[in-house]
Amino acid sequence: MTFDPLAAGWKQRHGQGPFTQLVGPIFAKREADGASAYGLLAEERHTNSRGVVHGGMLMTFADHMLGWLVWDLVDRKPCATVALNSQFTAAVKPGDWVEMRGHVVRQTRSLIFVQGSMTVAGKTVFAAEGIWKVLGVN
């Protein structure tokens, strides 16, 4: 049985650019503490030659999710990824429901430092930390 994010209270994230539309849809959910969680239903088209979700797909999801976290934090000012480091800790398979949550570690005038992790059924499968630049701010 396939997980149905809409039935579980997730909403499709709108305003996604052309690339995100190719790899998504990505879903969002506001949690009780006000934080946002993001979800992706892994599909066959996301896999590599070994039949597991391609690491680049997980990095794409992380880049989008952490970028949205920063974008919301800075009142939707333009931002760009400066660095994104990742650790792959378990394989993700087609049919898996992948959730990602993140938080801000530090904020300067023009740089935002964030961390996040992805889980499948409560098990961590991927972790990332990154730096985003708020464009137009020195």
C-alpha positions in Angstrom: 0.0 0.0 0.0 1.4 3.4 -1.0 1.5 6.3 1.5 -1.1 9.0 0.7 0.4 12.3 1.9 -2.8 14.3 1.3 -4.9 11.8 3.4 -2.2 12.2 6.2 -2.6 16.0 6.3 0.3 17.0 4.1 -0.2 19.7 1.4 1.6 19.9 -1.9 4.1 22.8 -1.8 3.1 25.3 -4.5 5.3 27.8 -6.2 7.8 25.2 -7.1 10.1 26.1 -10.0 10.4 24.0 -13.1 13.2 21.7 -11.7 11.4 21.0 -8.5 8.3 20.1 -10.6 10.4 17.5 -12.3 11.6 15.8 -9.1 8.6 16.4 -6.9 6.0 16.9 -5.9 7.2 18.0 -2.5 4.8 18.2 0.4 4.8 20.4 3.5 3.2 20.2 6.9 3.1 22.7 9.8 3.9 20.9 13.0 2.5 21.6 16.5 5.5 23.7 17.4 5.1 25.9 14.3 8.1 24.3 12.5 7.7 23.0 8.9 8.3 19.5 7.8 8.7 18.5 4.2 7.9 15.2 2.6 8.6 13.3 -0.7 7.2 10.0 -1.9 10.2 8.2 -3.4 9.4 6.9 -6.9 11.1 4.5 -9.3 12.1 7.6 -11.4 14.2 8.8 -8.5 16.4 5.6 -8.4 19.9 4.8 -9.5 21.2 1.7 -11.3 21.1 -0.2 -8.0 17.4 0.4 -7.5 17.7 2.8 -4.5 17.0 6.5 -4.5 19.9 8.4 -6.1 22.0 10.4 -3.7 21.6 13.4 -5.9 17.9 13.2 -5.5 18.2 13.3 -1.7 20.6 16.2 -2.0 18.1 18.0 -4.3 15.4 17.5 -1.7 17.7 18.7 1.1 18.7 21.8 -0.9 15.1 22.7 -1.5 13.9 22.1 2.0 16.7 23.9 3.8 16.5 26.7 1.3 12.8 27.1 2.0 13.5 27.2 5.7 16.0 30.0 5.1 13.7 31.8 2.7 10.9 31.8 5.2 13.2 33.0 7.9 14.4 36.1 5.9 10.9 37.1 4.8 11.2 35.5 1.4 14.2 37.6 0.3 16.3 36.0 -2.5 18.8 33.5 -1.2 21.4 31.2 -2.7 23.1 28.0 -1.4 26.8 28.6 -0.6 27.6 25.2 0.8 25.7 21.9 1.4 27.4 19.0 3.1 25.7 15.7 3.4 25.9 12.2 5.0 24.0 9.3 3.6 23.2 6.8 6.4 20.7 4.4 4.9 19.2 3.6 1.5 15.9 5.0 0.5 13.7 2.7 -1.8 10.9 3.4 -4.2 7.6 3.7 -2.2 9.3 5.1 0.9 7.8 8.2 2.4 10.8 10.5 3.2 10.3 13.3 5.7 12.8 16.2 6.3 13.0 18.6 9.1 15.6 21.3 9.7 16.6 24.2 12.0 18.8 27.3 12.0 22.1 26.9 13.8 23.3 30.5 13.4 22.4 33.6 11.5 24.5 36.6 10.6 23.5 39.6 8.6 24.0 37.9 5.3 24.6 34.2 6.0 22.3 31.6 7.5 23.7 28.3 8.8 21.2 25.4 8.9 21.1 21.6 9.6 18.5 19.0 8.7 17.8 15.3 8.6 15.7 13.0 6.6 13.8 10.0 8.0 11.9 7.0 6.6 9.6 5.4 9.1 11.4 7.3 11.9 14.9 6.1 10.9 17.5 8.7 9.9 18.6 8.1 6.3 20.4 11.4 5.5 21.7 14.4 7.3 22.9 17.7 5.9 24.3 21.1 7.0 24.6 24.1 4.8 25.1 27.8 4.5 22.8 30.1 2.6 23.6 33.7 1.5 20.9 36.3 1.6 21.3 38.1 -1.7 21.8 41.8 -1.8 23.1 41.9 1.8 26.8 42.5 2.4 
